[in-house]
Protein backbone atom coordinates (compact mmCIF):
# COMPACT_ATOMS: atom_id res chain seq x y z
CA UNK A 1 0.00 0.00 0.00
CA UNK A 2 1.50 3.29 -1.12
CA UNK A 3 2.22 5.82 1.63
CA UNK A 4 0.57 9.24 1.40
CA UNK A 5 2.69 12.08 0.05
CA UNK A 6 2.29 14.71 2.79
CA UNK A 7 4.40 17.77 3.62
CA UNK A 8 6.10 18.54 6.92
CA UNK A 9 3.72 21.41 7.66
CA UNK A 10 0.61 19.22 7.46
CA UNK A 11 2.21 16.57 9.68
CA UNK A 12 3.27 19.19 12.21
CA UNK A 13 -0.26 20.60 12.42
CA UNK A 14 -1.63 17.15 13.32
CA UNK A 15 1.10 16.51 15.89
CA UNK A 16 0.67 19.95 17.48
CA UNK A 17 -2.95 19.12 18.34
CA UNK A 18 -1.92 16.06 20.37
CA UNK A 19 -1.46 16.94 24.04
CA UNK A 20 0.98 14.03 24.50
CA UNK A 21 3.40 15.52 21.97
CA UNK A 22 3.32 19.27 22.45
CA UNK A 23 6.33 19.26 24.81
CA UNK A 24 8.43 17.42 22.20
CA UNK A 25 7.77 19.66 19.19
CA UNK A 26 10.12 22.55 18.37
CA UNK A 27 8.23 25.86 17.95
CA UNK A 28 7.37 25.84 14.24
CA UNK A 29 5.90 28.46 11.88
CA UNK A 30 5.57 28.89 8.16
CA UNK A 31 8.27 31.23 6.91
CA UNK A 32 7.60 34.93 6.66
CA UNK A 33 10.15 37.77 6.96
CA UNK A 34 8.48 39.06 10.14
CA UNK A 35 8.60 35.63 11.79
CA UNK A 36 12.20 35.12 10.70
CA UNK A 37 13.34 38.23 12.56
CA UNK A 38 11.21 37.31 15.58
CA UNK A 39 12.84 33.87 15.68
CA UNK A 40 16.32 35.36 15.25
CA UNK A 41 15.70 37.71 18.17
CA UNK A 42 14.30 34.95 20.37
CA UNK A 43 16.65 32.08 19.49
CA UNK A 44 19.76 33.47 17.77
CA UNK A 45 20.08 30.40 15.52
CA UNK A 46 17.23 29.10 13.34
CA UNK A 47 16.61 26.35 10.83
CA UNK A 48 14.67 26.93 7.62
CA UNK A 49 13.43 23.79 5.91
CA UNK A 50 11.17 23.10 2.93
CA UNK A 51 7.83 21.54 3.83
CA UNK A 52 8.09 19.19 0.87
CA UNK A 53 10.90 16.92 -0.19
CA UNK A 54 13.29 14.97 1.97
CA UNK A 55 16.82 13.71 2.32
CA UNK A 56 17.95 16.92 4.01
CA UNK A 57 17.58 18.87 0.75
CA UNK A 58 17.11 22.62 1.05
CA UNK A 59 17.77 22.90 4.79
CA UNK A 60 19.40 26.19 5.82
CA UNK A 61 20.84 27.25 9.18
CA UNK A 62 20.97 30.97 9.94
CA UNK A 63 22.94 32.42 12.86
CA UNK A 64 23.03 35.91 14.30
CA UNK A 65 26.46 37.52 14.56
CA UNK A 66 27.23 41.09 15.65
CA UNK A 67 25.12 44.03 14.52
CA UNK A 68 23.14 43.12 11.41
CA UNK A 69 25.54 40.42 10.26
CA UNK A 70 24.26 36.89 9.84
CA UNK A 71 25.84 33.57 8.88
CA UNK A 72 23.93 31.42 6.38
CA UNK A 73 24.91 27.74 6.29
CA UNK A 74 23.45 25.61 3.48
CA UNK A 75 25.00 22.20 2.82
CA UNK A 76 28.76 22.59 3.14
CA UNK A 77 28.64 26.29 2.15
CA UNK A 78 28.78 29.10 4.71
CA UNK A 79 28.56 32.81 3.97
CA UNK A 80 28.21 35.97 6.04
CA UNK A 81 25.61 38.50 4.91
CA UNK A 82 25.10 42.01 6.27
CA UNK A 83 21.71 43.75 6.42
CA UNK A 84 18.22 42.32 6.60
CA UNK A 85 17.32 43.01 2.97
CA UNK A 86 20.48 41.29 1.80
CA UNK A 87 19.68 38.32 4.02
CA UNK A 88 16.19 37.93 2.56
CA UNK A 89 17.60 38.15 -0.95
CA UNK A 90 20.22 35.50 -0.15
CA UNK A 91 17.65 33.17 1.44
CA UNK A 92 15.19 33.45 -1.43
CA UNK A 93 17.97 32.55 -3.87
CA UNK A 94 18.37 29.31 -1.89
CA UNK A 95 14.69 28.52 -1.42
CA UNK A 96 13.11 25.84 -3.52
CA UNK A 97 9.62 26.76 -4.83
CA UNK A 98 7.89 25.26 -1.80
CA UNK A 99 6.52 26.24 1.57
CA UNK A 100 9.38 26.85 4.02
CA UNK A 101 9.21 26.32 7.78
CA UNK A 102 10.98 28.10 10.62
CA UNK A 103 12.26 26.34 13.73
CA UNK A 104 14.84 27.11 16.41
CA UNK A 105 18.14 25.38 15.79
CA UNK A 106 18.37 22.47 18.22
CA UNK A 107 21.66 22.00 20.02
CA UNK A 108 21.85 18.27 19.30
CA UNK A 109 24.12 15.81 21.03
CA UNK A 110 27.52 15.59 19.38
CA UNK A 111 30.23 13.04 18.76
CA UNK A 112 33.65 14.56 18.03
CA UNK A 113 31.91 17.88 17.35
CA UNK A 114 29.45 16.44 14.81
CA UNK A 115 25.69 16.40 15.55
CA UNK A 116 23.63 13.23 15.47
CA UNK A 117 19.95 12.43 15.55
CA UNK A 118 17.92 9.26 15.98
CA UNK A 119 16.02 7.29 13.33
CA UNK A 120 13.23 5.16 14.79
CA UNK A 121 11.24 2.76 12.62
CA UNK A 122 7.62 2.34 13.72
CA UNK A 123 5.47 -0.14 11.81
CA UNK A 124 2.16 -1.96 11.70
CA UNK A 125 0.89 -4.59 9.25
CA UNK A 126 -2.73 -3.36 9.04
CA UNK A 127 -4.42 -0.02 9.68
CA UNK A 128 -6.39 -1.46 12.62
CA UNK A 129 -3.36 -2.98 14.36
CA UNK A 130 -1.08 -1.54 17.03
CA UNK A 131 2.14 0.20 16.13
CA UNK A 132 5.46 -1.38 17.06
CA UNK A 133 8.98 0.05 17.27
CA UNK A 134 11.00 -2.29 15.05
CA UNK A 135 14.40 -0.60 15.02
CA UNK A 136 16.47 2.44 15.86
CA UNK A 137 19.89 3.86 15.13
CA UNK A 138 21.87 7.10 15.23
CA UNK A 139 22.70 9.20 12.14
CA UNK A 140 25.93 11.15 12.51
CA UNK A 141 26.43 14.19 10.28
CA UNK A 142 29.50 14.39 8.08
CA UNK A 143 32.19 16.97 8.88
CA UNK A 144 31.06 20.55 8.23
CA UNK A 145 27.36 19.76 7.76
CA UNK A 146 24.27 20.85 9.69
CA UNK A 147 22.04 18.06 8.38
CA UNK A 148 22.42 14.50 9.62
CA UNK A 149 21.15 12.94 6.40
CA UNK A 150 23.81 10.31 5.75
CA UNK A 151 23.89 10.49 1.95
CA UNK A 152 23.81 14.29 1.74
CA UNK A 153 26.38 14.98 4.46
CA UNK A 154 28.56 11.91 3.83
CA UNK A 155 27.79 10.91 7.38
CA UNK A 156 27.62 7.54 9.07
CA UNK A 157 25.33 5.37 11.14
CA UNK A 158 25.96 3.70 14.47
CA UNK A 159 23.92 1.98 17.13
CA UNK A 160 21.83 4.29 19.27
CA UNK A 161 23.34 2.99 22.50
CA UNK A 162 26.85 3.60 21.14
CA UNK A 163 25.98 7.15 20.08
CA UNK A 164 24.53 8.05 23.47
CA UNK A 165 27.52 6.55 25.23
CA UNK A 166 30.03 8.48 23.09
CA UNK A 167 28.17 11.79 23.27
CA UNK A 168 28.03 14.19 26.18
CA UNK A 169 24.31 13.58 26.72
CA UNK A 170 23.51 13.00 30.41
CA UNK A 171 22.83 9.33 30.92
CA UNK A 172 19.50 8.27 32.44
CA UNK A 173 18.05 4.76 32.61
CA UNK A 174 14.66 5.69 31.15
CA UNK A 175 15.93 7.46 28.00
CA UNK A 176 15.36 4.54 25.61
CA UNK A 177 11.95 3.91 27.15
CA UNK A 178 11.01 7.58 26.59
CA UNK A 179 12.22 7.44 22.97
CA UNK A 180 9.96 4.45 22.40
CA UNK A 181 7.03 6.16 24.15
CA UNK A 182 7.33 9.34 22.07
CA UNK A 183 7.73 7.34 18.85
CA UNK A 184 4.58 5.33 19.48
CA UNK A 185 2.64 8.48 20.36
CA UNK A 186 3.71 10.09 17.06
CA UNK A 187 2.69 6.97 15.15
CA UNK A 188 -0.66 6.81 16.94
CA UNK A 189 -1.40 10.45 16.11
CA UNK A 190 -0.36 10.27 12.47
CA UNK A 191 -1.95 6.86 11.99
CA UNK A 192 -5.33 8.36 12.88
CA UNK A 193 -4.80 11.28 10.51
CA UNK A 194 -3.59 9.02 7.68
CA UNK A 195 -5.29 5.62 8.13
CA UNK A 196 -3.46 3.98 5.21
CA UNK A 197 -0.11 4.66 6.83
CA UNK A 198 1.76 1.47 7.81
CA UNK A 199 5.29 2.64 8.62
CA UNK A 200 7.12 5.77 9.71
CA UNK A 201 10.82 6.53 9.74
CA UNK A 202 10.82 8.98 12.62
CA UNK A 203 13.71 11.39 13.14
CA UNK A 204 14.14 12.44 16.76
CA UNK A 205 16.68 14.84 18.20
CA UNK A 206 18.41 14.44 21.54
CA UNK A 207 19.70 17.80 22.68
CA UNK A 208 22.74 18.19 24.88
CA UNK A 209 20.56 18.04 27.98
CA UNK A 210 19.02 14.75 26.84
CA UNK A 211 15.62 16.21 25.93
CA UNK A 212 13.77 14.46 23.10
CA UNK A 213 12.56 16.50 20.11
CA UNK A 214 10.41 15.35 17.20
CA UNK A 215 12.21 16.52 14.05
CA UNK A 216 10.47 14.79 11.15
CA UNK A 217 8.18 11.87 10.31
CA UNK A 218 9.13 10.19 7.03
CA UNK A 219 6.33 8.20 5.39
CA UNK A 220 8.61 6.54 2.81
CA UNK A 221 11.70 5.66 4.84
CA UNK A 222 14.64 3.86 3.28
CA UNK A 223 15.72 0.55 4.75
CA UNK A 224 19.31 1.07 3.62
CA UNK A 225 20.31 2.88 6.82
CA UNK A 226 19.72 -0.29 8.84
CA UNK A 227 21.70 -2.36 6.34
CA UNK A 228 24.76 -0.34 7.36
CA UNK A 229 24.65 -1.48 10.98
CA UNK A 230 27.02 -4.39 11.71
CA UNK A 231 24.22 -6.08 13.67
CA UNK A 232 21.39 -6.97 11.27
CA UNK A 233 18.59 -7.76 13.78
CA UNK A 234 16.73 -4.49 13.17
CA UNK A 235 17.15 -4.78 9.40
CA UNK A 236 15.64 -8.28 9.36
CA UNK A 237 12.77 -7.27 11.65
CA UNK A 238 11.84 -4.19 9.58
CA UNK A 239 12.04 -6.16 6.35
CA UNK A 240 9.83 -8.91 7.79
CA UNK A 241 7.14 -6.34 8.63
CA UNK A 242 7.26 -5.03 5.07
CA UNK A 243 6.80 -8.51 3.65
CA UNK A 244 3.72 -9.04 5.80
CA UNK A 245 1.98 -5.85 4.64
C-alpha positions, 0 to 999 in steps of 0.5 A, spaced: 500 500 500 502 506 497 504 511 503 501 518 502 505 524 500 504 529 505 508 535 507 512 537 513 507 542 515 501 538 514 504 533 519 506 538 524 499 541 524 496 534 526 502 533 531 501 539 534 494 538 536 496 532 540 497 533 548 501 528 548 506 531 543 506 538 544 512 538 549 516 534 544 515 539 538 520 545 536 516 551 535 514 551 528 511 556 523 511 557 516 516 562 513 515 569 513 520 575 513 516 578 520 517 571 523 524 570 521 526 576 525 522 574 531 525 567 531 532 570 530 531 575 536 528 569 540 533 564 538 539 566 535 540 560 531 534 558 526 533 552 521 529 553 515 526 547 511 522 546 505 515 543 507 516 538 501 521 533 499 526 529 503 533 527 504 535 533 508 535 537 501 534 545 502 535 545 509 538 552 511 541 554 518 541 561 519 545 564 525 546 571 528 552 575 529 554 582 531 550 588 529 546 586 522 551 580 520 548 573 519 551 567 517 547 562 512 549 555 512 546 551 506 549 544 505 557 545 506 557 552 504 557 558 509 557 565 507 556 571 512 551 577 509 550 584 512 543 587 512 536 584 513 534 586 505 540 582 503 539 576 508 532 575 505 535 576 498 540 571 499 535 566 502 530 566 497 535 565 492 536 558 496 529 557 497 526 551 492 519 553 490 515 550 496 513 552 503 518 553 508 518 552 515 521 556 521 524 552 527 529 554 532 536 550 531 536 544 536 543 543 540 543 536 538 548 531 542 555 531 538 560 526 537 567 529 536 563 535 534 558 532 529 551 532 531 547 526 530 539 524 531 535 518 531 532 514 526 526 510 529 522 505 525 515 504 527 510 499 523 504 496 523 501 490 518 494 493 518 491 499 519 487 497 525 493 494 528 497 496 534 504 500 532 510 497 534 517 500 534 522 495 530 528 498 530 532 504 531 539 507 530 543 514 530 545 518 524 551 522 525 552 528 520 559 528 516 564 533 517 562 541 516 554 539 515 548 541 519 544 536 516 544 529 519 542 525 512 547 520 511 547 520 503 547 528 503 552 529 508 557 523 507 555 521 514 555 515 518 550 510 522 551 507 528 547 503 534 543 508 538 546 505 545 553 507 542 551 514 540 549 516 546 555 513 550 560 516 546 556 523 546 556 528 552 548 527 553 547 525 560 545 518 561 539 516 564 536 509 565 529 511 562 531 514 556 530 509 551 523 507 554 522 515 553 524 514 545 519 508 544 514 512 548 514 518 544 515 514 537 509 510 538 505 516 540 507 520 534 505 513 530 498 513 533 497 520 532 499 520 524 496 513 523 489 516 525 490 522 521 492 518 515 489 511 516 493 507 510 499 509 513 503 502 515 510 505 517 514 511 519 521 513 519 521 517 525 527 522 526 528 524 533 533 529 536 536 528 543 539 535 545 545 536 549 541 536 555 538 529 553 531 532 551 527 528 546 525 532 540 520 530 534 524 533 528 520 529 522 516 523 520 518 520 514 512 516 510 517 513 505 523 511 509 529 507 506 531 501 509 538 502 507 540 505 513 539 499 517 543 495 512 549 499 514 549 497 521 554 491 523 548 487 527 542 486 522 537 484 527 533 491 526 534 490 518 531 483 518 525 485 523 523 491 519 524 487 512 519 482 515 514 487 517 514 489 510 513 482 507 507 481 511 503 488 509 
